Amino acid sequence: MTEPESLAQSLHEESEALRRRMVHATRPKGPLSMDQAIALHQRMEGSPDLPRLPQITAGDVNLIRQWYNAVCDLNPGYLEPKDHELAQKLGFHVPRDVRS
């Protein structure tokens, strides 16, 4: 498995763990009727107030890396410290003068 694929898999696993925690936190305390179960499912799947995490692929990680590298080369002043921190977390090469 290449590095972008392993990063994408790791992000997918983290988003799945977050989804499970959200489901557990909103789980009803007692049995539900069929109507209540359907309403809960619709709320969990389609509610705009519940965050939906995007599925990030290895190709997405590679595209983000390319964008980061291009901005570092062409206009590094555009990047903020949090951009460099995220790049480090994703395993990208971060220029020595901006590493935290």
DSSP file (Angstrom, degrees, kcal/mol; ACC not computed):
  #  RESIDUE AA STRUCTURE BP1 BP2  ACC     N-H-->O    O-->H-N    N-H-->O    O-->H-N    TCO  KAPPA ALPHA  PHI   PSI    X-CA   Y-CA   Z-CA
    1    1 A M              0   0    0      0, 0.0     2,-0.0     0, 0.0     0, 0.0   0.000 360.0 360.0 360.0 130.1    0.0    0.0    0.0
    2    2 A T     >  -     0   0    0      1,-0.1     4,-2.5     4,-0.0     5,-0.2  -0.287 360.0-103.4 -76.6 166.4    1.4    3.4   -1.0
    3    3 A E  H  > S+     0   0    0      1,-0.2     4,-2.5     2,-0.2     5,-0.2   0.914 120.6  48.7 -60.1 -46.8    1.7    6.3    1.4
    4    4 A P  H  > S+     0   0    0      0, 0.0     4,-2.5     0, 0.0    -1,-0.2   0.893 112.5  50.5 -60.8 -36.1   -1.3    8.2    0.0
    5    5 A E  H  > S+     0   0    0      2,-0.2     4,-2.5     1,-0.2    -2,-0.2   0.913 110.9  47.6 -66.9 -40.7   -3.4    5.0    0.1
    6    6 A S  H  X S+     0   0    0     -4,-2.5     4,-2.4     2,-0.2    -1,-0.2   0.881 112.9  49.3 -68.2 -36.3   -2.4    4.3    3.8
    7    7 A L  H  X S+     0   0    0     -4,-2.5     4,-2.7    -5,-0.2    -2,-0.2   0.917 111.7  48.7 -65.4 -42.5   -3.2    8.0    4.7
    8    8 A A  H  X S+     0   0    0     -4,-2.5     4,-2.3    -5,-0.2    48,-0.2   0.911 112.1  49.0 -62.8 -41.6   -6.6    7.7    2.9
    9    9 A Q  H  X S+     0   0    0     -4,-2.5     4,-2.5     2,-0.2    -2,-0.2   0.912 111.2  50.1 -63.5 -42.4   -7.3    4.4    4.8
   10   10 A S  H  X S+     0   0    0     -4,-2.4     4,-2.3     2,-0.2    -2,-0.2   0.918 111.5  47.6 -62.8 -44.0   -6.3    6.0    8.1
   11   11 A L  H  X S+     0   0    0     -4,-2.7     4,-2.3     1,-0.2    -1,-0.2   0.884 111.3  51.7 -64.0 -37.9   -8.6    9.0    7.5
   12   12 A H  H  X S+     0   0    0     -4,-2.3     4,-2.3     2,-0.2    -2,-0.2   0.921 110.0  48.8 -63.7 -43.6  -11.4    6.6    6.5
   13   13 A E  H  X S+     0   0    0     -4,-2.5     4,-2.2     1,-0.2    -2,-0.2   0.896 111.4  49.8 -63.9 -40.0  -11.0    4.6    9.7
   14   14 A E  H  X S+     0   0    0     -4,-2.3     4,-2.2     2,-0.2    -1,-0.2   0.908 111.3  48.3 -64.8 -41.2  -11.0    7.8   11.8
   15   15 A S  H  X S+     0   0    0     -4,-2.3     4,-2.3     1,-0.2    -2,-0.2   0.878 111.3  50.9 -67.6 -35.5  -14.2    9.1   10.1
   16   16 A E  H  X S+     0   0    0     -4,-2.3     4,-2.3     2,-0.2    -2,-0.2   0.897 109.8  49.8 -67.4 -39.7  -15.8    5.7   10.6
   17   17 A A  H  X S+     0   0    0     -4,-2.2     4,-2.1     2,-0.2    -2,-0.2   0.898 111.0  49.8 -64.3 -40.4  -14.9    5.7   14.3
   18   18 A L  H  X S+     0   0    0     -4,-2.2     4,-2.3     2,-0.2    -2,-0.2   0.911 109.5  51.4 -63.8 -42.3  -16.3    9.3   14.7
   19   19 A R  H  X S+     0   0    0     -4,-2.3     4,-2.4     1,-0.2    -2,-0.2   0.915 109.3  50.4 -60.7 -43.2  -19.5    8.1   13.0
   20   20 A R  H  X S+     0   0    0     -4,-2.3     4,-2.6     1,-0.2    -1,-0.2   0.897 109.9  50.2 -62.8 -40.0  -19.8    5.2   15.4
   21   21 A R  H  X S+     0   0    0     -4,-2.1     4,-2.5     2,-0.2    -1,-0.2   0.900 110.6  49.9 -64.8 -39.6  -19.3    7.5   18.4
   22   22 A M  H  X S+     0   0    0     -4,-2.3     4,-1.5     2,-0.2    -2,-0.2   0.919 111.9  47.8 -63.9 -42.7  -22.0    9.9   17.1
   23   23 A V  H  < S+     0   0    0     -4,-2.4     4,-0.4     1,-0.2     3,-0.2   0.924 113.0  48.3 -63.6 -43.9  -24.4    7.0   16.6
   24   24 A H  H >< S+     0   0    0     -4,-2.6     3,-0.9     1,-0.2    -2,-0.2   0.901 109.9  52.4 -63.8 -40.1  -23.7    5.7   20.1
   25   25 A A  H 3< S+     0   0    0     -4,-2.5    -1,-0.2     1,-0.2    -2,-0.2   0.789 115.1  41.2 -67.4 -27.2  -24.2    9.1   21.7
   26   26 A T  T 3< S+     0   0    0     -4,-1.5    -1,-0.2    -3,-0.2    -2,-0.2   0.354  84.0 127.5-102.3   5.5  -27.6    9.6   20.0
   27   27 A R    <   -     0   0    0     -3,-0.9    -3,-0.0    -4,-0.4    -4,-0.0  -0.410  65.0-113.9 -64.7 132.7  -28.8    6.0   20.6
   28   28 A P        -     0   0    0      0, 0.0    -1,-0.1     0, 0.0     4,-0.1  -0.287  13.5-130.7 -67.4 154.8  -32.2    6.0   22.4
   29   29 A K  S    S+     0   0    0      2,-0.1    -2,-0.1     0, 0.0     3,-0.1   0.757  85.1  27.5 -78.9 -25.8  -32.4    4.6   25.9
   30   30 A G  S    S-     0   0    0      1,-0.1     2,-0.0     0, 0.0     0, 0.0  -0.692 102.1 -63.0-127.5-179.5  -35.3    2.3   25.3
   31   31 A P        -     0   0    0      0, 0.0     2,-0.3     0, 0.0    -1,-0.1  -0.312  51.1-139.9 -64.7 149.2  -36.9    0.4   22.4
   32   32 A L        -     0   0    0     -4,-0.1     2,-0.1    -3,-0.1     3,-0.0  -0.798   9.2-121.0-109.6 151.6  -38.3    2.4   19.5
   33   33 A S     >  -     0   0    0     -2,-0.3     4,-2.5     1,-0.1     5,-0.2  -0.402  38.9-102.9 -75.7 167.8  -41.4    2.0   17.4
   34   34 A M  H  > S+     0   0    0      1,-0.2     4,-2.5     2,-0.2     5,-0.2   0.910 123.9  50.8 -60.2 -42.2  -40.9    1.5   13.7
   35   35 A D  H  > S+     0   0    0      1,-0.2     4,-2.4     2,-0.2    -1,-0.2   0.902 111.0  48.0 -62.8 -40.9  -41.9    5.1   13.0
   36   36 A Q  H  > S+     0   0    0      2,-0.2     4,-2.4     1,-0.2    -1,-0.2   0.896 111.3  50.7 -66.6 -38.9  -39.4    6.4   15.6
   37   37 A A  H  X S+     0   0    0     -4,-2.5     4,-2.4     2,-0.2    -2,-0.2   0.909 111.5  47.5 -65.1 -42.2  -36.6    4.2   14.2
   38   38 A I  H  X S+     0   0    0     -4,-2.5     4,-2.6     2,-0.2    -2,-0.2   0.918 112.1  50.0 -65.0 -43.1  -37.3    5.5   10.7
   39   39 A A  H  X S+     0   0    0     -4,-2.4     4,-2.2     2,-0.2    -2,-0.2   0.900 111.4  49.1 -62.5 -40.5  -37.3    9.1   11.9
   40   40 A L  H  X S+     0   0    0     -4,-2.4     4,-2.6     2,-0.2    -2,-0.2   0.920 111.2  49.7 -64.6 -43.5  -34.0    8.5   13.8
   41   41 A H  H  X S+     0   0    0     -4,-2.4     4,-2.5     1,-0.2     5,-0.3   0.926 111.7  47.9 -61.2 -45.2  -32.4    7.0   10.7
   42   42 A Q  H  X S+     0   0    0     -4,-2.6     4,-2.5     1,-0.2     5,-0.3   0.892 112.1  50.2 -63.7 -39.2  -33.5    9.9    8.5
   43   43 A R  H  X S+     0   0    0     -4,-2.2     4,-1.3    -5,-0.2    -2,-0.2   0.914 113.6  44.9 -64.9 -42.6  -32.2   12.3   11.0
   44   44 A M  H  < S+     0   0    0     -4,-2.6    -2,-0.2     1,-0.2    -1,-0.2   0.866 121.3  37.9 -70.3 -35.9  -28.9   10.6   11.2
   45   45 A E  H  < S+     0   0    0     -4,-2.5    -2,-0.2    -5,-0.2    -3,-0.2   0.819 130.9  20.6 -87.2 -32.0  -28.5   10.2    7.5
   46   46 A G  H  < S+     0   0    0     -4,-2.5    -3,-0.2    -5,-0.3    -2,-0.2   0.407  81.9 122.5-123.3   4.2  -29.9   13.4    6.1
   47   47 A S    ><  -     0   0    0     -4,-1.3     3,-1.2    -5,-0.3    -4,-0.0  -0.532  49.7-150.4 -75.2 128.0  -29.9   16.0    8.8
   48   48 A P  T 3  S+     0   0    0      0, 0.0    -1,-0.2     0, 0.0     4,-0.1   0.721  94.4  62.9 -68.7 -18.6  -28.0   19.2    7.8
   49   49 A D  T 3  S+     0   0    0      2,-0.1    -2,-0.1    -3,-0.0    -3,-0.0   0.608  90.1  77.0 -83.6  -9.3  -27.1   19.9   11.4
   50   50 A L  S <  S-     0   0    0     -3,-1.2     2,-0.1    -7,-0.2     0, 0.0  -0.877  91.2-117.7 -98.7 127.9  -25.1   16.6   11.7
   51   51 A P        -     0   0    0      0, 0.0     2,-0.6     0, 0.0    -2,-0.1  -0.386  20.7-153.0 -67.1 137.8  -21.7   16.8   10.1
   52   52 A R        -     0   0    0     -4,-0.1    -7,-0.0    -2,-0.1    -6,-0.0  -0.955  13.3-141.5-109.7 116.9  -21.1   14.4    7.2
   53   53 A L        -     0   0    0     -2,-0.6     2,-0.1   -38,-0.1   -34,-0.0  -0.613  18.7-122.1 -80.8 133.7  -17.5   13.5    6.8
   54   54 A P        -     0   0    0      0, 0.0     2,-0.7     0, 0.0   -39,-0.1  -0.396  20.5-116.2 -72.3 151.2  -16.2   13.3    3.2
   55   55 A Q        -     0   0    0     -2,-0.1     2,-0.5   -40,-0.0   -47,-0.0  -0.808  32.1-155.8 -85.9 117.9  -14.7   10.1    2.0
   56   56 A I        -     0   0    0     -2,-0.7   -44,-0.2   -48,-0.2     2,-0.2  -0.852   7.6-160.6-102.2 127.0  -11.0   10.9    1.1
   57   57 A T     >  -     0   0    0     -2,-0.5     4,-2.0     1,-0.1     5,-0.2  -0.483  34.9-104.6 -98.4 170.4   -9.3    8.7   -1.4
   58   58 A A  H  > S+     0   0    0      1,-0.2     4,-2.2     2,-0.2     5,-0.2   0.870 123.8  55.6 -61.0 -36.4   -5.6    8.2   -2.1
   59   59 A G  H  > S+     0   0    0      2,-0.2     4,-2.2     1,-0.2    -1,-0.2   0.870 105.1  52.1 -63.5 -37.0   -6.0   10.3   -5.2
   60   60 A D  H  > S+     0   0    0      2,-0.2     4,-2.3     1,-0.2    -2,-0.2   0.914 109.1  49.4 -64.5 -43.0   -7.5   13.1   -3.0
   61   61 A V  H  X S+     0   0    0     -4,-2.0     4,-2.3     1,-0.2    -2,-0.2   0.905 111.1  50.1 -62.9 -41.1   -4.5   13.0   -0.7
   62   62 A N  H  X S+     0   0    0     -4,-2.2     4,-2.3     2,-0.2    -1,-0.2   0.899 110.0  50.2 -64.6 -40.1   -2.2   13.1   -3.7
   63   63 A L  H  X S+     0   0    0     -4,-2.2     4,-2.3     2,-0.2    -2,-0.2   0.891 109.9  50.3 -64.8 -39.8   -4.0   16.2   -5.1
   64   64 A I  H  X S+     0   0    0     -4,-2.3     4,-2.7     2,-0.2    -2,-0.2   0.906 109.8  51.4 -64.0 -41.5   -3.8   18.0   -1.8
   65   65 A R  H  X S+     0   0    0     -4,-2.3     4,-2.7     1,-0.2    -2,-0.2   0.918 109.7  49.5 -61.3 -44.0    0.0   17.2   -1.7
   66   66 A Q  H  X S+     0   0    0     -4,-2.3     4,-2.3     2,-0.2    -1,-0.2   0.907 111.8  48.5 -62.4 -41.9    0.4   18.7   -5.2
   67   67 A W  H  X S+     0   0    0     -4,-2.3     4,-2.6     2,-0.2     5,-0.2   0.941 112.3  48.6 -62.4 -47.4   -1.6   21.8   -4.3
   68   68 A Y  H  X S+     0   0    0     -4,-2.7     4,-2.5     1,-0.2    -2,-0.2   0.928 112.4  47.9 -59.8 -46.9    0.5   22.3   -1.1
   69   69 A N  H  X S+     0   0    0     -4,-2.7     4,-2.0     1,-0.2    -1,-0.2   0.903 111.8  50.1 -62.2 -41.8    3.8   21.8   -3.0
   70   70 A A  H  X S+     0   0    0     -4,-2.3     4,-2.7     2,-0.2     5,-0.3   0.919 111.9  46.9 -63.8 -44.1    2.7   24.3   -5.7
   71   71 A V  H  X S+     0   0    0     -4,-2.6     4,-2.3     1,-0.2     7,-0.2   0.896 110.4  53.3 -66.8 -38.7    1.7   26.9   -3.2
   72   72 A C  H  < S+     0   0    0     -4,-2.5    -1,-0.2    -5,-0.2    -2,-0.2   0.899 115.5  41.2 -59.6 -39.7    5.0   26.4   -1.3
   73   73 A D  H  < S+     0   0    0     -4,-2.0    -2,-0.2    -5,-0.2    -1,-0.2   0.897 126.8  29.1 -75.0 -41.1    6.9   27.0   -4.5
   74   74 A L  H  < S+     0   0    0     -4,-2.7    -3,-0.2     1,-0.2    -2,-0.2   0.849 137.8   3.1 -94.6 -37.9    4.9   29.9   -6.0
   75   75 A N    ><  +     0   0    0     -4,-2.3     3,-1.9    -5,-0.3     4,-0.4  -0.449  60.1 167.0-151.7  68.9    3.4   31.9   -3.1
   76   76 A P  G >  S+     0   0    0      0, 0.0     3,-1.1     0, 0.0    -4,-0.1   0.741  74.1  69.9 -63.6 -22.4    4.5   30.5    0.3
   77   77 A G  G 3  S+     0   0    0      1,-0.2    -5,-0.1    -6,-0.1    -6,-0.0   0.708  87.9  66.8 -66.5 -18.0    3.2   33.7    2.1
   78   78 A Y  G <  S+     0   0    0     -3,-1.9    -1,-0.2    -7,-0.2     2,-0.2   0.781  86.4  85.7 -71.1 -27.5   -0.3   32.5    1.3
   79   79 A L    <   -     0   0    0     -3,-1.1   -11,-0.0    -4,-0.4     0, 0.0  -0.507  67.9-148.5 -81.6 144.2    0.1   29.5    3.6
   80   80 A E    >>  -     0   0    0     -2,-0.2     4,-1.4     1,-0.1     3,-1.1  -0.637  31.8-101.5-103.4 164.4   -0.6   29.7    7.3
   81   81 A P  H 3> S+     0   0    0      0, 0.0     4,-2.2     0, 0.0     5,-0.2   0.855 122.3  57.8 -54.9 -36.2    1.0   27.8   10.1
   82   82 A K  H 3> S+     0   0    0      1,-0.2     4,-2.2     2,-0.2     5,-0.2   0.814 101.1  56.9 -66.9 -27.6   -2.0   25.5   10.4
   83   83 A D  H <> S+     0   0    0     -3,-1.1     4,-2.2     2,-0.2    -1,-0.2   0.912 108.9  45.7 -65.1 -42.6   -1.5   24.5    6.7
   84   84 A H  H  X S+     0   0    0     -4,-1.4     4,-2.3     2,-0.2    -2,-0.2   0.878 110.9  53.2 -68.4 -37.6    2.1   23.4    7.4
   85   85 A E  H  X S+     0   0    0     -4,-2.2     4,-2.2     2,-0.2    -2,-0.2   0.924 110.4  46.9 -62.5 -43.8    0.9   21.5   10.5
   86   86 A L  H  X S+     0   0    0     -4,-2.2     4,-2.1     1,-0.2    -2,-0.2   0.911 109.9  53.5 -64.0 -41.7   -1.7   19.6    8.5
   87   87 A A  H  <>S+     0   0    0     -4,-2.2     5,-2.7     1,-0.2     4,-0.4   0.906 109.1  49.2 -60.1 -41.2    0.9   18.9    5.8
   88   88 A Q  H ><5S+     0   0    0     -4,-2.3     3,-1.3     1,-0.2    -1,-0.2   0.919 109.2  52.0 -63.6 -43.0    3.2   17.4    8.4
   89   89 A K  H 3<5S+     0   0    0     -4,-2.2    -1,-0.2     1,-0.3    -2,-0.2   0.861 109.3  50.5 -61.1 -35.2    0.4   15.3    9.8
   90   90 A L  T 3<5S-     0   0    0     -4,-2.1    -1,-0.3    -5,-0.1    -2,-0.2   0.488 119.5-112.1 -82.7  -2.4   -0.3   14.0    6.3
   91   91 A G  T < 5 +     0   0    0     -3,-1.3    -3,-0.2    -4,-0.4    -2,-0.1   0.683  64.6 149.7  83.9  17.9    3.4   13.1    5.8
   92   92 A F      < -     0   0    0     -5,-2.7     2,-0.5    -6,-0.2    -1,-0.2  -0.427  57.5 -96.6 -79.6 158.0    4.2   15.7    3.2
   93   93 A H        -     0   0    0     -2,-0.1    -1,-0.1   -28,-0.0    -5,-0.1  -0.650  42.3-164.4 -72.6 124.9    7.6   17.3    2.8
   94   94 A V        -     0   0    0     -2,-0.5     5,-0.1    -6,-0.0   -25,-0.0  -0.956  28.0-104.2-113.3 129.7    7.5   20.7    4.7
   95   95 A P    >>  -     0   0    0      0, 0.0     3,-1.7     0, 0.0     4,-0.7  -0.179  28.2-122.1 -52.5 142.2   10.2   23.2    4.0
   96   96 A R  G >4 S+     0   0    0      1,-0.3     3,-0.7     2,-0.2    -2,-0.0   0.827 107.5  59.9 -56.7 -36.9   12.8   23.4    6.8
   97   97 A D  G 34 S+     0   0    0      1,-0.2    -1,-0.3     3,-0.0    -3,-0.0   0.592 111.2  39.7 -74.4  -8.9   12.2   27.1    7.5
   98   98 A V  G <4 S+     0   0    0     -3,-1.7    -1,-0.2   -14,-0.0    -2,-0.2   0.407  83.1 122.2-117.3   0.5    8.5   26.6    8.3
   99   99 A R    <<        0   0    0     -4,-0.7   -14,-0.1    -3,-0.7    -3,-0.0  -0.360 360.0 360.0 -65.3 142.1    8.6   23.4   10.3
  100  100 A S              0   0    0    -19,-0.1    -1,-0.1   -16,-0.1    -4,-0.0   0.450 360.0 360.0 -93.4 360.0    7.1   23.7   13.8
